[in-house]
Amino acid sequence: MKKMLFLAALILSGPALFAQRITIADLGSYKKMIPLDSLVFTVQYDVSILEDPEHPDNVTKETMMLRVGKDVSEYYSYTSFMADSVLRADIQSGASQQTINEHLQQYGFGVISHRIYKNYPKGQLTLLDRIAMDNYVVEEPMLKIGWTIHPDTATICGYSCQKATTHLYGRDYEAWFTADIARSDGPWKLHGLPGLILKAEDTQKHYCFIASGIEQSRNVSLIEMPETSRRKISRKELNKLHERFNADPQGYIKVNAPNVTVTVKDGMGNEIRKMSNPYNPIELN
């Protein structure tokens, strides 16, 4: 099936400073989904990311979902979730290429490209990601996070929460969890507390996750994983690829996807022949 190219541009600041989002949709991944678990409840998180510490006023926002099942949880972008739902229906119904193109333009994809499955397979964390036209999977044991629980309390989303702190992948984190929801889970890779994490941020305030809503599943719904070919790599290898891609997205695509032509324009419609994105990864080591 022909690969589709979707471009989105976000103006950051200044006359010539732009962050470009380049996503090449893998339409083949919508053909078959692998059921992993039954959905129990969903937590919506408002995520703030400071992608360029030299421009602290330019904060990237993303809405993420933690879909929690009986044993497995799934964490990924709400924007991507909506796009996936529409495109999956298009593929299954045999929609025209024009309709698919229109939906790609209409829905787009999230800023956060990865999808995280906790406790799948049992005791493991599986992360799916896509850079240019390549799909990757990182499989690693669920990390035992060393938390320190503090007496401080706060109310988040109507739930009484307690403070906890930890150090993870080069950043220090402050988290707030509620024992009222006895699920040891949270946004991103955070887990391991005696209750659901409703808020977390690193001490530099580069990454912040705060729950904005919790919804019980009222209908039969599944946590699923798209069945598609993926290259298995390590966490650090994937982070290096993201670093290379952000340093020169067009050059990266030219080398790794030579059959794809990319044209990037700024907010005024002027073509940008070479660009780079600020890169402030959540994992520093």
C-alpha positions in Angstrom: 0.0 0.0 0.0 1.2 3.5 -0.8 2.7 5.3 2.1 1.1 8.7 3.0 3.0 11.8 4.1 1.6 14.2 6.7 3.2 17.5 7.5 2.3 19.8 10.3 4.0 23.1 11.3 4.0 24.9 14.7 5.3 28.5 14.9 7.4 28.9 18.1 8.8 32.4 18.1 10.7 35.0 16.1 10.5 35.6 12.4 12.3 32.4 11.3 12.0 30.0 14.3 9.8 27.1 13.6 9.3 23.5 14.9 8.2 21.2 12.2 6.3 17.9 12.8 6.9 15.4 10.1 5.0 12.1 10.3 4.8 9.5 7.6 1.6 7.4 8.3 1.9 3.6 8.3 -1.5 2.8 6.8 -0.7 -0.9 6.8 -0.7 -0.9 10.6 -4.4 -0.4 10.7 -5.3 -3.7 9.0 -5.0 -5.9 12.1 -5.1 -5.2 15.8 -4.0 -7.7 18.5 -6.2 -7.7 21.6 -4.2 -7.5 24.8 -6.7 -6.8 27.6 -10.2 -5.5 28.5 -10.4 -1.7 29.3 -11.3 -0.9 32.9 -10.8 2.9 33.0 -9.1 5.7 31.2 -7.1 8.6 32.6 -6.5 11.8 30.6 -3.4 13.7 31.2 -2.5 17.2 30.1 1.2 17.1 29.3 3.5 20.2 29.0 6.9 19.8 27.4 9.7 22.4 27.3 11.4 21.3 24.1 13.9 24.2 24.0 15.1 25.3 27.4 16.6 28.5 25.7 13.0 29.6 25.0 11.1 28.8 28.3 7.9 30.6 27.1 7.4 28.1 24.3 5.8 25.1 25.9 4.4 22.3 23.8 1.1 20.9 25.0 -0.2 17.4 24.4 -3.2 15.4 25.7 -2.3 11.8 26.6 -4.4 8.9 27.6 -3.6 6.1 30.0 -5.9 3.2 29.1 -5.9 0.8 32.0 -7.0 -2.8 31.7 -7.2 -5.7 34.1 -3.5 -6.4 33.7 -2.1 -4.3 30.9 -2.1 -0.5 30.4 -1.6 1.6 27.2 -0.3 5.1 27.1 -0.4 7.3 24.0 -1.5 10.5 22.4 -5.2 11.4 22.4 -4.7 13.0 18.9 -3.1 9.9 17.6 -5.9 7.8 19.2 -8.6 9.8 17.3 -6.6 9.6 14.1 -6.1 5.9 14.5 -9.8 5.3 15.0 -10.8 7.2 11.9 -8.0 5.8 9.6 -8.7 2.2 10.9 -12.4 2.7 9.8 -11.2 4.1 6.5 -9.0 1.1 5.8 -11.5 -1.5 6.9 -14.3 0.1 4.8 -12.1 0.5 1.7 -12.3 4.3 1.7 -10.9 6.2 -1.3 -7.3 7.6 -1.2 -8.8 11.1 -1.3 -10.9 10.4 1.8 -7.8 9.0 3.6 -5.8 12.1 2.6 -8.5 14.4 3.9 -8.6 12.6 7.2 -4.8 12.7 7.5 -4.9 16.5 7.1 -7.9 16.8 9.4 -6.7 14.8 12.3 -2.9 14.7 12.1 -0.9 12.9 14.8 0.3 13.7 18.2 3.5 15.5 19.2 4.5 12.4 21.3 5.0 9.6 18.9 5.5 6.6 21.2 3.0 4.2 22.6 3.8 2.4 25.9 2.3 -0.8 27.1 3.0 -1.7 30.8 3.0 -5.3 31.9 3.0 -6.6 28.3 4.2 -9.3 28.1 3.8 -10.0 31.8 6.4 -8.1 33.8 7.7 -6.3 30.7 7.3 -2.8 29.3 6.8 -2.6 25.5 7.3 0.8 23.7 6.3 1.3 20.1 7.6 4.2 18.1 7.9 5.4 14.5 10.5 7.6 13.0 10.1 8.5 9.3 9.0 5.2 7.7 10.5 2.8 10.2 8.6 1.2 13.1 10.6 0.3 16.2 9.9 -1.7 19.4 11.7 -1.5 22.7 11.1 -4.4 25.1 12.5 -4.2 28.6 11.7 -5.5 32.1 9.4 -3.2 34.1 11.9 -1.1 36.0 11.7 -1.1 39.8 11.6 2.6 40.5 13.0 3.6 43.9 10.4 6.0 45.3 10.6 8.1 48.5 7.1 8.8 49.9 6.6 12.1 51.8 3.8 13.2 54.2 2.7 16.1 51.9 -0.8 15.9 50.5 -2.8 17.6 47.8 -6.1 17.2 46.0 -6.0 16.5 42.3 -9.0 15.6 40.2 -11.0 15.4 43.4 -8.8 12.7 44.8 -6.6 13.0 47.9 -3.0 12.5 46.9 0.3 12.0 48.6 3.7 13.2 47.4 6.6 10.9 46.3 10.0 11.6 44.7 12.4 9.6 42.6 15.3 9.8 40.1 14.8 8.2 36.8 16.8 8.3 33.5 18.8 11.4 34.5 15.9 13.5 35.9 14.5 14.0 39.4 10.7 13.7 39.7 8.0 14.8 42.1 4.8 12.8 41.8 1.4 12.8 43.5 -0.5 9.5 43.8 -3.9 8.5 45.2 -4.4 5.4 47.2 -8.1 5.8 46.5 -7.4 4.2 43.1 -5.3 1.2 44.0 -3.5 0.8 40.6 0.2 1.1 40.6 0.4 3.0 37.3 0.8 6.5 35.9 1.8 8.6 32.9 4.7 7.7 30.7 6.9 5.0 32.3 6.1 6.0 35.9 4.7 3.4 38.1 5.5 1.5 41.3 3.5 3.5 43.9 0.7 2.2 46.1 -1.9 4.1 44.0 -2.4 5.8 40.6 -0.1 8.7 39.8 -2.3 11.8 39.0 0.5 14.4 38.7 4.2 14.2 38.0 6.9 16.7 36.9 10.7 16.8 36.8 12.3 19.3 39.1 13.5 21.4 36.1 9.8 21.6 35.0 10.7 20.5 31.5 8.1 17.7 31.6 4.8 17.9 33.5 1.9 15.4 33.5 -1.4 16.3 35.3 -4.6 14.3 35.2 -7.6 16.2 33.9 -10.2 13.4 33.9 -10.8 9.8 34.8 -13.5 7.7 33.1 -14.7 4.2 33.9 -15.3 2.0 30.8 -19.1 1.5 30.5 -19.0 -0.5 27.3 -16.9 -3.5 26.2 -13.7 -2.0 24.9 -10.3 -3.5 24.3 -6.7 -2.5 24.7 -5.1 -3.4 21.4 -1.7 -3.3 19.7 -1.4 -2.8 15.9 0.2 -5.8 14.2 2.9 -4.6 11.9 6.6 -5.3 11.3 9.0 -3.6 13.7 12.7 -3.4 14.3 13.6 -4.4 17.9 16.2 -2.0 19.4 17.3 -0.8 22.8 16.0 2.2 24.6 19.3 4.1 24.1 19.4 3.2 20.4 15.9 4.6 19.9 16.8 7.8 21.7 19.9 8.2 19.5 17.7 7.9 16.4 15.4 10.6 17.7 18.4 12.8 18.3 19.6 12.3 14.7 16.1 12.8 13.2 15.6 16.1 15.1 19.0 17.4 14.1 18.1 17.1 10.4 14.6 15.7 9.7 14.8 16.2 5.9 18.3 14.7 5.7 17.2 11.8 7.9 14.2 11.0 5.6 16.4 11.4 2.5 18.7 8.7 3.7 16.3 6.4 5.3 13.2 6.8 3.0 14.6 7.8 -0.4 11.3 7.1 -2.1 9.6 9.9 -0.1 9.9 13.6 -1.1 9.4 16.1 1.7 8.6 19.7 1.2 8.4 21.8 4.4 7.0 25.4 4.6 6.9 27.9 7.3 3.8 29.8 8.5 4.2 32.3 5.6 4.3 29.6 3.0 8.1 29.9 2.4 9.9 26.6 1.8 12.4 25.6 4.4 15.2 23.6 2.7 17.0 22.6 5.9 15.7 22.7 9.4 16.3 21.2 12.9 14.1 20.7 15.9 15.0 21.5 19.5 15.7 18.3 21.3 15.2 18.0 25.0 14.6 14.3 25.6 12.8 13.1 28.7 15.5 10.5 29.2 18.9 12.0 29.7 20.7 8.8 30.2 
